């Protein structure tokens, strides 16, 4: 019989939740490892910049407690990548503190590894000076000034640091920012399985039961062998089909068949999908092409300003019929009045998103000519100066949305409906991605120090 390893993923992200019955069903199948991905760049730059988790700490703690008990009772490792949603130092610290607290409360004992992914500014500058950093996604070359402005920088680790932590006896591995499939690829390759099925398994497991139908946050069981991968959800209400698996393998990548990862590329162009039952699928034919240079992605964010928002709506047919002129008048009034208290137009951004017309696709909306009976507006102001200034400009925008006149107007009072009081909401700091580059490494573990502790 060929070598195999059995992997159980509980959900797409730690804190998304999963049915306890699905976890029990997965554990009944005796997995070798249980794990979950903790996050990604999908929620945007805010969580990396602010240092807070993407999911609710209450929800993270619930999922973590169930997974810790399952892993410790079964005597198998638990691996979590990109802890806290963004994988910076405060995100990793949060999940580690939860693990310690749960262990203390529930009488659990284990060796835990914490793999840091946050990078110092000096270390990044050193890599730039050595010519080992290159831009991604049409970014400019990385300059020291950009590094200095960064609120936080992480490197996206591959499987090697996670495998090292397991090699050194850690039963619970908590990693900072990691490639979504890397945790699973690490476990499979550590079991002497080839990189191609190992990485493909990771592509399936990183999103829990999302490769199954009906889609939902649930558990997925994957068996990895030398030349294929078998996928099956543990919840009997869900099933994997060749189409659902093939569909999922396309996600989150610029190419539908070439998936760039630290150390190489997963090529799925010749994959074959075979239904093993009405709920399980076997995938074979994947290939792995090692990279000439080992690289990891650097993700950094910087403060862009402070945001305040307001939500309102109208069903005034006269206003809707001349909406563009109306919004232009509002913008002009805001610019004039805001300048009177020192908010020049270059110091803030005003956005008015129109839901019911083109709020989702903006100028790309193909049906903008359709006249709706009501419209919703999200008014957003981002000030580069302060939260107070963002709220001041927003107040002007909200007032003028409510009272700006237009030809033919019949309503002499306000003609906007506001669902909330207070109507103006201070969102807080706004971050933007400023570093989206690759760094070349000689040692895939070097930027990712590991700390061990007995809990």
N, C-alpha and C positions, 0 to 999 in steps of 0.2 A: 504494500500500500504506500502511496506517495506521502511525503510530508504534508501536514496541514496544520493550520491554526484557526481557531474559532474566536470570532470577535463580536462583541455586543456593544452597540451604540444606543444610547437612551433617547437622544433627541438631536435637533439641529444645533441648539445652543443651550448651554447650562443655564437654567432658569426659564426655559420655554415650557417646561413641564412634560410629563409623560404619565400614562396610567400605571399604577403599581402592579396591576395584573399583567401588563406587558413585560415589566421588569422581571416578575416572578417566572413568567413563561420563558423568558430568555435565559435566566439562571438555571432553569430545569434542563436546558440543553447543554449545560456545562461549558460555558465559554472559557477561554484561556485568559482573556483580558476584557475588562469593561471600561468604557470611556465615553467621552463626549467632547465636542469642540466647544470652546468658550466664547467665540466671537469672530469678528473680521472687520474689514473696513466698510462693510455694507451700511452700517448706521451713520456713516459720515465721520468727520474729524472731531466732533465735539467731545466724545467720551475719552478719546486719547488726550486731548488738550486739558480737559477739566479734571481728569483723573478719577472719574466716577464710573460705576458699572453701567452697561447698557440695559441689563435686566434688573428687576427689583431684587435687592438683597434678600427679601423675604422668600422670593421664588428661587433664588440661587441656593439659599440654605436648605430649602425643602428638597430640591433635587440632589444636592450634595449629600445630605444625610442618608437618603435612600441608597445612593450609589456606594457610599462608604460602608454601610452595613452589608450590602450585597457582596462587595469585594472582600472585606475582611472575613466574613463568615465563610466564603468560598475559598479563601486563601489564594486569591488571584490579584494581579495588579489592577490599579485604577489609574488611568491616564487622562488628564485634561489639558488641552492646548488653548492658548490665547485666553488665559483666565481673566475674568471680569469684563470681557467684551472687547478690550483693546490691547491687553497684554503688556501694559506698562508696569512700572514698579508698584504704584498704588493699587492697581487692579490685582496683581499677583498677591500682594500683601493682604488684600481683603479676603480672597478665597482661602489663603493659608490660615488666616485668623479664624475663619469659619470652621475649617477642618479641625483646628486645635480645640475650638470650643465644643464642637460636636463630640470629638473624641473624649474630652473631659466629662461632658454631661452623660455620655452613653457608655463609658467604660471601654472604649476602643483603643487598641494599641497597634502602632505600625511605624515603619521607617518612611519618612517623607522626604522627597527631593523637591526643591524649588529652583527652577531654571529661569534666570533673569534674561530679559530681552531688551530692556531699556539701555540705550547707548549714551555715553557721555559726549558732550559737544567736542571735547578735545580729541577723543578717539575718532570721531567722524572726520574732524579736520585733518587728522593724521592720515586717514585713508584717502581723503581728497588730495592732499599734498603728494601722496605716493602714486597718484594717478590710477587709483583702484576703484573709483566711484564713477558711474556713468548714469546719465538721465534716462528715465522711462517716460512714455506717454507724452512726448513732445515737451518735456520739461527742459528748462535751461540747465547748463552746467551748474553744479552745486558750488555756491560761493560761501565764504566764511561768514559774511553778513547774514545770509539766510540761516545758517546754522545757529548763529548767535540769537536770532529772533525766535527760534523754536521754543515752544513751551515744553515739548517732549518729543524724543526720537526713539523709535524701536526698530530693531532688525527682526525680520521674519525667519525664524530658524527652520531648518530642515529636520530630518529624522535623527541625525547623529547625536545631538545632545540628549534627546529622549532615550535613545538606546543606551547611551552611557549611564544615565541615571538608573535604568533597569539593570544594567550589568553590575552596578555597584550596590545592588540589593534593595533599592527603593521599592516599596509596595504601592505607595501613592506618589504619583509624579504630577506636579502642578507646574505647567510651563507658561512663561510669558508669551509674547506674540510668536505664533508658529503658523506655518503653512497649514491650511485647513486639513489636508489629508496626511500631514507628516506624522502625527501621533500614531496613526494606524500603520502607515508604511514602516515606521520604526519597529513596531512590534512584529510585523510579518517578516521583514528582512532580518531582524535579529533571530528569527526562527529558521534562518537559512533558506528562505523562499526568495525567488527572483524579484527584482525591483518592479517589473511590469505588472504582475498581478497584485503585488503589495500596494503600489500607488493606485491602481484601479480600485482596489478594495477601499482605500482611503477616500477616493472620490465618492463612493457610495455611502460610506459610514459617516462622513463629515456632516451630513444633513439628516441623520437618523432615518426615519421611515419615509422621508420625502420621495425616494425613488419608487414608492409603492402607491397604490390607489385604493380608496380615496386618500388624497394627500392630507397629512396631518402630522403633528408632532408626537412621535411615538418611537418605539424601539425597532431596530433592524439588526438581524443576525446574519453575519457573513462568514463563510468558510473560504479560506484562501489555500489553494494548492499550487503546485509548480507551474501549471499551464492554464489555470482557470480560476474563476471566482463564482461562488454560489451565494445568492442573496434571497432572503426571505424575511418578511416582517413577523414579529412575534405575536402581534394582535390578530386574531382570526378574522376580524372585521376588515383587514387590509390584505392586499395581495400585490406581489411583484409580477409584472408581465414583461415580455420582451420590449414592448413599446414604452412602458413606463421607465424601464431601466435605460433604454437608449435615449429617451427624452432627457432624463436627469443627467446623463453623461455630457450633455451639451452645455450645461449651465456654467455661468460665471467664468467664461473664457472667451478671449477674442477669436479663437479658432474653434470650430466644432470638433476637431479631431486631434489637435496638437496642444497639449497642456504643459506649459512651462513650469517646472518646479525647481527648487534648489538642487543643483547637481545634474539636471538633465531634463528630458522631455518625454512625457507619456504620449505615445502615438496610438490612437484608437481607430485609425482609418480602416483596419481590417477586422474589427471586432465582430464576433458572432454571438447571437443571443438565442439561447435554447430554453424553452419552457420545460422545467423538470416536473412541474405539477401546475395546478391552477393558481399557486401562490408563490412558487419559487422559480428563479431563473439562473441559468449558468451562462457566464460570459467568458469567452476565450478569444485569443487572437491579438491581444494587446501587446505592444512592444515598448521597450525603454531604450532611449538613445542618450548615453552619457554626454554631458556638456564638456567642451574643451576646457572651460574654466568654471570653478565652483563659485556661484554667486548667491547672495541673499538680497531680498528687497529691504530698503530702508524706507520707513514711513515717519514723517515728521509733520507737525502742525504748528502754526503760529496764530497769535491773537489777531483777529481781523476787526474787532469792534464789539459793540454791545447792541442787543436786539430787544425791541418791544413790538408787540403785535396786537391787533384788534380784529375781531370777527364781526361782520354785520351782513345784512342782506336786504334786498328790495324786491318788490313785485310791481313797482310803478311802471306801467307800460310806456309812458312818455319818456321817462329817464332811460329805460332799456333801449328804446328806439333811437336814442342819440348818445349812446354810452361813451363812445370814443371822445366826442367833444366834451362830454361831462367830465370824464377823467382827466382830460387835458386841462380843463379849467381848475379842477382840484389841485393838480400838480403845480400850476402857476400860482395859485393862492398860497399853497404851502411854502413854496420857494420864497415868495415875497414876505410872508409873515415870519417864517423861521429866521430869515436874515436879520429881522429886527431885534432878535435876541442872540445874535452872534453865530447862528448855524448856517454858514454859507453852504451852497449846494455841493461843494467838493468834500465837505466833512461828513456827509451821510448819504445813504442810499434809501430811496423810497420805492417800494414795490407794492403794487396792488394786483393781487391775483384774483381773477374773475372765474369763479366756479359756476358751471352751467353754460359757459361759453367756450373758454379755452384755458381754464385753470390748470389742467393737467399737461397739455401739450404746447401751450402758448402759441407762438406764431406758426407752429407746425400743424395746428389743428385744421383738418380738412373741412370741418362743418361749421366754420365760424359764421356763415350766413344765416344759420337757423336762428330765428328769434324766439328765445325762451320766455316763459311767463314769469319766472323769478330768477334772480341771480344772487350768489353768495360771494362775499369779498373777504379776503384775508389781507389786511393792510400790515405791511412790515416796514419797520425803519431800523436800519443798522447805522449807528453812529460810531465813528472812529475815536471819538473823544471820551464819552462816558455813557453810562446807563441813564443818567438824568437827562442828558441831551437827547438820547434816543426817545425817551418817553415824552419829552417836550415836543419834538417834531411829530411824533405819532399823535399827540393830542390835537395838534393843528390839522393833521390829515383826517382824523376821525370827525372833528368838528365840521370840516369843509365837505366831507362825504355826506354829512347829515344836512347841511344848510346851503350848499352852493346852488345858486339859482340857474335856471336854464329856460330858454324860450318855450312858452306853453305850459309851464309848471302850474299845476292846480293846487297841489299841497303846499300850504304856506308855512307849515311846521316841518319838523324833520321827517324825511321819508326813507329812513333806514331803520331796520329792526336789529336790535342788539340782543343776542341770546344770553349774555353774561353781564353781571354787575359785580365788581368793576369791569368795565368794558376793555380797559387797556391792561395788557399783561406784560410784565417785565420778564423776558426770557433769560437774560443774562449774557455772559461772554459768548462771542461767536468766534469759532476757529476755522481756519482753512488749511488744506494740505499744502505745504510748502516744500516738502521733501518727498519725492517719489522716484527713488533712484536705486540702482543696484550697486552692491559692494562686492568686490572679488575677495575671496578668502583662500588662504593656504590650508587652514585647519577649520573645518565646518563647526567645530565646537568652541573655537577661541572667543568669539564675542558673547558667549552664553554661559557665564559662570553658574555652577551648580552648588547649592547649599543643601546639606543633609541634616536632618534632625530626627530624633526618636520621640514620637508622640505617644 
